[in-house]
Structures are given as C-alpha cells and as structure tokens.
Amino acid sequence: MLAGAGTGKTRVLTTKLSKIIRENYANPYEILTVTFTNKAANEMKNRVESILRINTAGWWIGTFHSMGARILRKNPEIVGLKKQFTIIDTDDQLKLLKQVLSFHNIDDKRWPAKNLSYVIQRWKDKGLNPDNIDQHGSDFANNKGAILYETYQKRLKTLNAADYGDLLLQNLNMFHIQPDIKNYYKNKFKFVLVDEYQDTNLCQYQWLQNIVNKNQNICVVGDDDQSIYSWRGAEVKNIFKFEKEYDKVKVIKLEKNYRSKANILNAANFLISNNKNRMGKDLWTDDDAGEKIEIINVNNNEEEATYISDKIEELLSSGVLLESFAILVRASYQTRAFEDRFIKIGMPYKIIGGTKFYERLEIRDALAFLRIVASDYDDLAFERIINVPKKGIGEKTIRSIEVFRREKDLSLIQATKELVKINYFSNKINNNLSNFIKLVEKWRNQKTLNASELAETILDESGYTEMWQNDKSVEAESRLDNLKELINAISEFDTIRSFIEHIQLVMDNELNNKNNSVNILTFHASKGLEFENIFLPGWEEEVFPNKRALEERLNEGLEEERRLAYVGITRAQKRVWILHANSRIIHGQWFYSIPSRFLSELPSDNIISNSDTNANYFGNPDYQNNILENNNTYIENKDTILKGDRVFHQKFGYGLVINLENDNAEVNFEKTSTKKVKIDYLIKDV
C-alpha cells in the first residue's frame, strides 16, 4: 500500500489485521506485524482491541527489534549466546568499545568509541558481520575497523550480551546457521504486515525476506515520498525493489488526504514530482482549496523571527490557539533565533523531539568557557569544563582543589593557580592545569577582538571545536552548527559579559506552558504529526536544501531534501508560510542568501508571495547560477572605504567610519553604537 501523508494508513493496516482474524484466515499468533516505534505498535494494539474486543497480549505486534529479540531468546545458543543474555544500553556499549580500543592500543581521543559505535551500527544495519567487512572498507583507525568489530563481537559473547543492532543481525546469522529455525517462522507466520516500509534498512529488508512464507502473504505500507532517514541507515530502494522481489504484487495507492486543504496538497504534489526516483502518486481531498501558501521574503533571520511572532500574535487576536502553530526547521541550530524572540516577547514555546537551544550540552559547555573568562569566581563553570576536552583531570584532582579552596577562601580557579605554583600535582596534571590557566589569562587580556571573535577563539584554542570536528557521530555535525549559531548570537553584543548577562536573564525567564505554546521542531521530528498552521523558515540554498546535499555528485541527497520539504508542507492542515531571508549572519559576519530552488518548484496557482519579484524567479536556475558566479557570498564593496565615509551595513544600518585597521572598520552606527565590522560587509554611501 503506497500511503500518502494524511491518508489514514494506520487505520487501514489495523483494519486489515482485524479482518484477517475476524474472517479466520489466521489466528492472532500466526500474524507478524512490525512497526518502527513502540508508540505505533501500542496504537495498533489499542485499535485492534477496540475493533475485535479481545486482548492482544502475546501477539506478534511490535517493533522490528522487539520481535528480533523475541526470536533470539528462543534459540540464543545457535549464535553463541545463553538463554538469559543481556541487551546492553548505549552507555555500556561505549564502555565496552573503549576497552576494545585500549586492547588494540588505539588512542580513544583520536578515534573515539562513540565514532566506532556509529561505524559498527551502520555495518549491522547492512546485515554485515566482521568477516564481511573487507569488501566494504573502513577508514576507522587506519583501516582497523573490521578487527575492532570482530573483537567487540567476541567480547559481547563472553559477556553473554547483545547490542541493539544484534537483535536482528543475530536472527540472520541464526537463520543461516540453522535453516530449520528460519523455516519454522516461515511456516508459523501466515501473514506478515509491515508499517513505514520506506524506513527499513538492508538488515530489516533481509530479515523480512527470511520470514515471509512461500505463499508470500506480505503486506507493506509505506510512502517513498516520506523516506527521510538515510542518515540512520534507511534504504528508500527497498520500497522500489518490492515488486521485483515478490510475485503477484498488487500496488494499492492511498491518495485521499484527510488532513490538508487542497492548495497545500497541490503545492506538495507539484514539489515532489521533481524527484525522479519515486513510484508516483497525487494526494487529493474533498475539502476546499483553503488559503494559498504564502512565500515571505525577509531581510535577515532576525526579521524572520519577528515576522513569525507578529503573525502568530495577529491570529491569536482572532481566536486561533497558540498550540495550533508549529515552526519547522531544517537544522536544530535554527531554533535559537525563535527561542530568543519568544522569550523576549513572553510567548510560550516548546521544542518537540529535542532540547531548547541554551540547554543543549555543547551550548552549556561553550557558555561555561565564556563564563570562566568573564569571572574569576564562577566555580560551577570551572567544574564543568576543567576536563573538557579530556586532559586527565579527574575527581581526585578536583577534590584536592576544592579542599584547598575552602581552606584559603578562594575560588576554584584561584586555588588552582596557587596549587600549580607549588607543583602540588604530578607533572602531567600540573602542566595541563598550568596550560589551561595560561589560556584563560590570554583570553581575558585579549583587547583587539570583538565579542564573537573572542568567543570563537576561546572555543578553538580550548580544543572544544576540534573535539566535535573529530567526532564522527551523527549528532556531531548538529553540535558544530549549534556552536556556530552561538557565535552568531554573541555577535549582537559588545562584550562576552553582556551576552552572559542576557543568557542568564533568558534562562531565568523562560515560560513553561506545555499545553498552550508554540511548537518548534525539525522536519525529521515532525514526521507523523500535524498542525493547523505551519511556518517553514530558512528556505535558502545551503540551509534548505543543506550544503551536504548540494555537494553530492548524485541527486540522492537533494531528492531526500525535497522529500523533507514535502513532509514539512503536508504536516499543515490549514495554513503554510514559507520564509527566505536575503542575508544571514554566519560566524558573526553577514552573508547573502540564495532563495531555495524548492521555491521555484511550487506551483504559482497555489502560492502568493510578498516579494516584488515572483518566488519562481528567485528559484530559477539562471538566477541562482548568476548569483553563484558573481557573488562571493559577501557584500561586494566596489568603492574604497576611507575614514570619515558614511557607509551602510546590512544589519546595523548607516554609520560613519571613525577608524580603519587591516580588514576591519570601526563604525559609529546611527541607530546602535560604535562597532568593529569587516570592511567587506560595508557599502559606501555615495
């Protein structure tokens, strides 16, 4: 069943399951129904219980991994495990991988256990055992990935344990070693039902092939246009291969949408039709056309946040509920501007599927570095980052500093200085503490850098940025983006201290009204949700579609970005606003933005634009190529700027140049204050 967004696929699947049982095609224990989340599995059980009026306890309804674990528990000895094997969590997995790295004399700082965990999980997603790795290659630890994987698997067996990826991989191994087990389940399950088939990885695909019986009674529900999880191993190709892998396949398209107005659906259909790799379908509705999608052009990201908050307040006055609004962003770093704006005006908000910007681990760490530079007495900040990145300073060292601090009535950093002077610790620890103190003193004495430049220097010289650059986990890239966005936020302040004071006020005054608040979430987190009113900001090249997708030779990444756009638009029931900014601040500097190509792929009949130039023109290839060829991403400065010139800055407006130094200009801006900015971002007023 090719089930489009909002077509009621869960209802269809549960109805099919109920019909099989009611009409005696099979008993409940002869049907395997697999989903991707426990929430979906529980929803399915509840619906079936409501329809059939019977208890579903013991039925084979659950996630892929829970069903895999159930099968593995029946015959674990076949793959070298015992009956009461343990399923280890992420923390235990990382501890075990650190032991493996140590055993092979591999530096955990250069090749973190977390990165190895990601590499091994991707192999398991592909159904690969250690002896299958050579042909697929691995550059982890200078091509030692396969041997590390092998050692890890042996260690798991010694501990009588399995990790999350083993729950399906060991099923495949079991079926291969003892085909009788495979045949048992083939004969047991007369019907196999699968939800969200477009999100299956290769291991799950092979697992299903091993379980489906000779009659091939398998029904899968999915939507290739909503396949958005390739980064965690999902293979959209699985849904394309289905008709080739099974005989007498019947494709049923669920295209009637029960969620969105016609203008929204038509725009989504038109957009996704630009993907070449798709099975094809068109959503439709009995509902009216509704309002057209609005394309809003703003000057910058601050104006973007202001526009959205103003529009929400406008509609609130007409009786629309706050909880009916959602802001969908491509990347989590984009939430910062909206969070700051909502806190400033007192509008309640919540982050769905994530953490508020200033509560994220990397932001709290970065703020601790800034706080220790701003104050000699911030002991909490000192404790947080004294061993970040790791430099061999453990609890014992910190306790010694704490005891000395209390005896001498000093702050922790002051106590550390005194202890270093008398060489209280071992040479290694003493040197590490001494180097840290020297860095802090250097940062405190830095007079030539503005606030954002100093913050960037602190994160670079502390090794914190490099720590995340060396981290190859999925979330590392997002953490780096968040750090860049923090630099952007700091650029709005004259000093580090004033920024910290702002953050303290922000975090003290956050409003928590979860039941009636604006929803902020990423496109990925929005999957399966719906909202009356949706804002889609940041539709610019290298933001959405993101830079990585645009740099790929093949179009797979770009097509997945387009599927994300399709998912975002089809979350809306009544209204959609898509925003793009003329410029954005990146690393404390202003850059021109190019409107997303996706804007040009929206049908003019279903959109309206506030731009003088139609959105279709903004996105057309000729326009984009012209911008890319002629604009070096910063404001081109054709006239030599001299001291005393009146200039214009994209963010700060007009001002008078009072000093020039290398590539920087000190400008007394008319609407703000005197600031040091890059000359490249000034336009001479002639």
N, C-alpha and C positions, 0 to 999 in steps of 0.2 A: 504494500500500500504506500503509494507516494503521497504523503500527507503534508500539505502546505501549512504555513503558520496560521494558527487560529481556526483550524478545520475540525477540531474535536477528535484528534487521533486516539487519545487515551480512552475516550468513551467507546470508540469503535473497537479498540483492542480488547477492552474488558467485556464488551458485548459479545465479541467472537468467542472469548474464553468461556463465558457463561453459556452460550449456545451449544458449544461442544459438549459441555457437561449435562445440560438440561436435556439434550436430544440423544444422550447416551452414545456419542461417538467415542468417548473415552471417560474413564473415571478421573477424578482430580489428581491422583498420584501418577497418572500417565501423561501428564502435560507439563512441559518445562516452559516457564515464562520468565524471561530475563530482561532486566532494566539496567539503567546506569546509576541510579541513586536509590537509597533506601526510602527517600520521600516518595518517589514514583512507585516503588514496589508496595509501600503501605497504602498509597492512594488506590492502587489497583486492587489490593486485597479488600479494602473497605467497600469499594464499588461492587465487587463480585459478591461480597457478603450481603450487601444491600439488595442486589438483584435476586440471588438464589436463596437467601435467608439461611445460610449454613456457615459454619466456622471454617476458615481457611488455614487453621494451624496445621503445620506439617506439609502443606502443599509445596510444590517446587516453584515458588514465586519469589524472586529476589534479584539482587544484583549479580552480574557475571562472577564477581569474586566470591560472593557468599555461596553461590551454587558450586563454584570450583572448590571451595573449602569443604563443602558438604561431601562432595565426591571423593576428595583427597582423604578425608577422615575415615572413609570406608576401607581403603586398602593402602595406607601410607607406606607399608613395608616394601612395596614394589619399587618405590623410588628412594629407599634407604632411610625412611623416617619411621618413628614408632607411633603407636596409637594416640598418645597424649601429646603430640607435637605442639609447640608454641608458635603462634603467629607474632612476630616481633613488630614493634612500632618503629616510627622513624628515628626516635632518639636512640633506641637500642641498635638499630641498623647502622647509624653513624658511628657509634662506639665500636661496633664490630669492624667496620670498614677502616677505622683508624688503626685498629690492631693489625689488620691485613697490610696496610701501608707500612706500618712500623716493621712488620715481619720481613717485608721486601726492601727495607732501608730506603723508602721513598719519602721525601720531605712533604709532610702534611700541609705546610704553608704554601708551597709551590703547587702541589697537587692535592687540594682539599678533599676530604672524604665526601663532602656534600656533592662535589662535582662527579666523583666516581659513582656515587649513588644514582645520579641522573643518567650517566652513561649506561650503567647496568640495567636500570629500569627501561631505557629505550630498547636495549637488546631483548629484554624479556617481553616487551610489547610486540616485538617482531617474532617471538617464538624461538629465540636463539639461545642455545646452551653454549658454555665456554668453548667446546670443540667445534662450534660453527662460526667462530668469530673471525678467523683469519681473512676469509674472503670479503668480509665487510669492513675490515680495517678499524683501527682506533689510534688516535694520536695521543691518547691519555698516557701520561708518564712515559713519554718517548716509546710509544707502541707496546707498553706493558699491560694494556687494558685487559687482554684475554687471560693472562696468567693471574692477574689480580681477581678477575671474575671467578676463575677456577678455584683459587684459594678461598675466596669468600663463600662459594657454594659448599666446599668441603667443610668449612668451619660451621656453617649452618647445620649441616647434617650431624656434626659432632655434638652440637648443642641441641639436637632434635628440634630444630626450628625451621620456619619458612617465613620469607618476607611476603609482602603484598603481591609482588609480581609472580612469585612461585605458585600461587594458588591456582593459576591457570596453566602456567608453563609445566608444572609437575603433572597436571592432568594429561597434557600432550605426551609427556615422557611415559606416563603410565599406560596410555593407550598404545604407544609404540612398543613398549616392552612386553605388554601382555594384551594382545588384541581381544582376548575373551572379555576383558573389562569393558573395552570400547563397545563390543557387540552387545554386552548386557544393557548398556544405556541406550544403544540404538533400538533395541527391542523394547525397552521399558517405556521410552517416550514416544507415544503415538503421534503427538503434536508438539511442535516447538514454536513458540511465539517470542518475537524479539522487538523491543521498543528502541527508538533512537538509533536505528541501524547505521545511519551515516556517521556515527561517532565511534564505530568499532575500530579497533586496531587489528593488526595482522594476526596476533595470537588469538584474539577473540574470534576472528573470522575462521581460523583453522579449528578452533575448539568446537564451533558450531558444526563445521563440516564433519567432524568426528562423531557427533552425537545424533545428527539427523538420520532418520531411518531410511530404509530402502524405498519406501513409498514417497519420500521427500515431502512429508507433510510439515512444511515450514512456512510460517507467515511472518514477514518482517515489515515493520512500519518505520519509515524514515523520510527525510527530506534532504536531498543532495544540496539544495539551496541554503540549508542551515548547517552545513558542515563547517564548523569554525574552530575545531580543536586539533589541528595538525601538530601544533606545538607540544601536545602531550601524547602524540602517537597515533591519533585518529587517521584513518585512510579513507578519503572520500571515494577512492577507486573501488572499495568493497561493494558499494551500492551499485556501481556501474557493472561490476562483474557478475552480479547475482543472476541475471538472465542467462549467462553463459554457463554458470556452474550447475544450475539445476534445470531439469527437464520440465516442459509444460508449464512454464512460469506465466502467471497471469498478473499483469500490472493494473492495479486499480488506483486511479488518481482521485484524491480528496482535494477538491479545489474550492468548494463553497466555504467562505470565511464567515465566522460568526462574531468577529471582533471589531473589525475596522470599517471605516467609511470608504466609499468607492474611490474617492480621489487618492487616498492613502494607498489602496491596493493597486490602482493603476500605475502610480508612480513606482511602487516597489516592483511590479511586474516588468515595467519598462527598463528599470535599472538592472535587474538581474538577468535580463535577456541578453546583456552584453557579455555574459560568461559563455564561452564556447563549450566547456566541459560540464554539461548538465543534461538531465533527462527531459526537462521541459514540462511546464505546466503554467496555468494562469489562474491566479486567485480571483474570485468574484464574490459579490454579495447582493443580497436582496435589499440591503439598506440604501439610503440615499447617498448622493455624492459627498455631502458634507463640505467642510471648508477645505480650500486648497492648501497645499503645503507652502509655507512661507519661507523664502530664501532671504536671509537677513545679512547684509554686508555691514560690518562694523570696522572701526579704525584699528582697534587693538584688543587684546584679551581682557583688559580692564573694562572697556566699553561693552564687551561681550557679556561679562558677568552682570554689569549694571542693566543692560537691556533685558536680560532674562529675569532678574529680580523685579524690575519695574513691570514687566509683562505679567508676572505672577501676581503682584500686588493689584494690578489693574483688574485681573479676572477674579481675584478674591473679593473685590468690592461688589462683583455681580453675583456672588453666591457660590462660586466654584471652590471646592475644598482643596486645602493645601496638599493633602496626601494624594491628590489626583495628578500631581506634577512629577515628572521624572526628567533628570538630566543625564543623558548617556554620553560617556566619553570613551575615546579610543584607548587611552592610557591613564593609569591611576594618577600620574603627576598633574593631570589637567584639573583635578578636583580642587587644588589649592586656591585658585582664584575665586571659585564659587563659595568655598568654605569661608574665606576671608570676607567676602561680600555679605554673606548671610549673617555671619556673626556681627559684622558692623551695623547692620540694619535691624538685628534682632529677629531674624526669620529662622524658625526651627528647621533643621535638616537632619538627615541620617544617611550614612554610607551603607549601601547594601552590598554584601559579599566582600567587604573589605574593611579597612581601618581608616579613621579620619587622618588627614594628612599629617598633622603635628603629633599624632600618636604613633606613627609608623616607626619601626625600630631604627632605621637609618637616619630618620629626621631627629629622633630623640638623641641618638649618638652625636650627630652633627651639632645639634644645639648645645650638647654638653661640652664639646670642644670650644664653641664660641663663648659659653658661659665662663669657662675656666680662664679664658683670655680676658674677659671683661671684669672678672672679680677674683681676688686672691682668697676669698672666703667661701667659695661655693664647693663645699665638701661633697655634696651629692653628685655634682658634675665630675669632680675628680675621681670618685669611686667608680663612676660609670665608664670612664674612658682611659683610666691609667693603664689598663692592659688591652686596649683596643687601638690598632690591631695587636695581636698577641705578642708579648715581649718577655714572657717568663716571669711576670709579676703576679704571684698567686695570693691566696687568702692569708698565708702566714706573713708575707711581707706587708700586706695592708694592715693586718692586726698589729704588727710592730709599729707601723707609722701611727696608727690610732692610739696606742698606748702612750707613745712619746708626745703626741698632740695634746692628750689630756693632761699629762704631767706638766707641760710647758705652756698650756693655754694658747695653742697656736691652731691655725687652720691646717688641713691635711697637706696642702702643697707647701706651706711654710715649714711644717715639720719634716717633710721630705727633703727640702733644701738643707736643713740642718743635719739630718742623718747622712746625706750624701757627702757633706763637708768632712765628716769624721769617718768616712768609709765604713759605715756601720754594717752594710750588707756585703755579700760576695761580690767579687769584681764584676761579674756579668750583670747582676741586678743593679749594682751601683752605677755602672756605665749606662745601662738602659734608663734608669731614673734620671741620671745627670743629663743625658741627651734630651729627654722629654722636657725637663725644666728649662734647658737652653732654648728649645724650640718655643716654649711658651713665652719666655722673655723676649725672644726675637719678634714674635707676633705682636706682643704688647708694645714694642718700641717701633713698630712699622708706621711711618708717618706719610709715606708717599702714595699709598694705595687707598682707594675708596672702600666703602664697607663691603661691597660684593666681591671686589678683587681680593680683599684681605680674607674673606670667608673662603673663597676658592683656594687661596694659597694655604690656608690652615688645613683644609681637607686634603690637599695634595701633599704637603710636606709632612703631615702626620702619618701618611700612608693609608689613610682611610679610603680615599677614592680608589687607589690601586688595589686595595683589598677586594673591593667589589668588582673591579675590572678583571681580576684573576679568577673570580668566582664564575663558573660556567653553568650555574643552576638557572632554571627558568626565571626565577624572580630577580636575579641579579641585575638584569637589564632594566627592569622596572625600578629597582632601588637607585640605580645610577640616574635614571630620568628624574626621580624624585629629588635627588641631591641637586641636580641642575635647576629644577624648579625652585628649590630653596634659595639658590643663588639669585634667581630672578626676583624672588620676594624681597631679598635683602637689598637689592639694587634700588628699591624705593625709599631707602632710609640713608641718612647721612653717616650714621655710626653703627657699629655692632651693638653697642649698649642700647641705643634707641630701638633697634629691632628686637632685642631680647625683651625689653620692657613691653613692647607691643605684643609679643607672643605670650608673655605671662598674663596680660590682660585678656587676650583671646581665649586662652585655655581656662581662665577663671570664670569667664562669662558665657561659656558655651551653654546653649539651651538644649535640654533633653526632653523632647516631647515626641516619643517614637510613634505614637498613634496618629498624630496630625503634624506631619512635617514633609518638606520637600525630599524626594528620593534622589540620591546621586549614586550612580553606579556605572561600571564599564559595560560595553557592548556584550562581553562574554558573560558577565553576571546577570544580564537582562534576559538571557535565554529562558524561555518558559514563562516569563512574566508579562503583564500587560498593564498599561496606564492610560487614562483618558487623554492626558496632554504630555507631549514629549518634546524636549529640546535636544537638538543634536549639534553641539558646538564643535569648532575646530576642524571644519571640513576644508582643509588645505593640504596641498601636496607635502609629503614627508611627515605630516601629522596623521592624516587620513585620506588616502592610503599612507601607511607609515613608510619610513625610509627603507627599511629592510626589504619590504615587498617590491619597492620600486627598483632596488638594486639587483634583484634576481634576474637571471637571464630568461628563465622560463616564466610563464604567466601564472604559475600556480599560486604564488603568494598574493599577486594582485587579485586573482579571482577569489581567494579566501577573504581578502579585504572587502571585496564587493559583496560577498555573502554576509559579512558582518554588517555592512550598510543595510542590506535587505532585512536582516534580523532586527536591526535598530528601528527602521521605519515601521515594520509590521508589529512592533510592540504597542503601537498607538491605536487608541480606539476612536478619538475624535479629531485631535489637532496635532500637527507637527510643525516645528520651527527648525530650520537648518541654518546655522550661522557660520560665516567665514570672516576672518579678520584680514585687513590689509597688511598688518605687521604684527609681529610677536617679539617679546623680549626673550632672548636666549643667552644664558651665561652673562646676564647683565647688560647685553647690547641689543639694539633693535635691528630686526631683520625683516625685509619684505617677505610677504607670504604669497604663494600662488594658489588661487582657488582650486579645490579638488576637482579632478577630472570627473568625479561622480556627479558633480552638479550639472555637467553638460549632458549626462545620461538620464536626466529626469525629464519627463515629457512636459512641454510648455503648457499643455491643456490642463495640467493638474497642479501647477505651481504658480505662485506670484512672487515677485522679487521687489525689494525696496531699492535695488541698485539702479543707477541711471542706465547702466549697461546690463542687458539681459544676462541671467546666470548662464545660459547656454553659451554665450560668447566668452564669458570668463573661463569656462572649462574647455573650450575647443583647443585641439592640438596646436593650431597655428599660434594662438595667443600664448599658450604655455611654452612652446618652443622659443618664441620671441623673447619671453621673459628670461628663460633659462640661458639663452645665448647672450643676452645683452645686459643682464643684471647679475652682479657678483654677490648677490644676496644682501648687500648693504646699500645704503642710500648713496648713489653716485654723486660725488662732490666735484663739479666741473670748475668752480671758481675757487681760487686760492683764498683761504680764510686768514685774515690778519687780525691782530689785536685792535680792538675798537670797532670791529664789524658787528652789525646786527645779523643774527642768524636764527634759523628755525630748527627745532628738534621735534621729531615725530611725537614724543611723549610730553616733553616739558614746555613746548611752545616756543615763543620768541624770547630772545635774550641778547645780552651784549657780551662779546668776548673780552675778558679782562686780562687773560694771560694764556700763553701757548707754551707747551712743553712736549717735545717729541711729537707723538701722535695724539696727544691729548690737548683739550682746550678747557680752560676754566671759564665758565659762562655764568653771568648773573641773569637768571631767568626772571621774566617779569611776573609770572604767576606763582613761582615757588621760591627758590633761593639760589644761592651760588652752588653750582655742581661741576665736578670734573667729568667730562664725557669724551668719547672718541671723536676726533675731527671728522672721520668718515661718516658719522651719523648726523652731521650738521649740513644745513643748506643755507648758503649765503643769501641774505635778503637784499636784492638789488632793485 
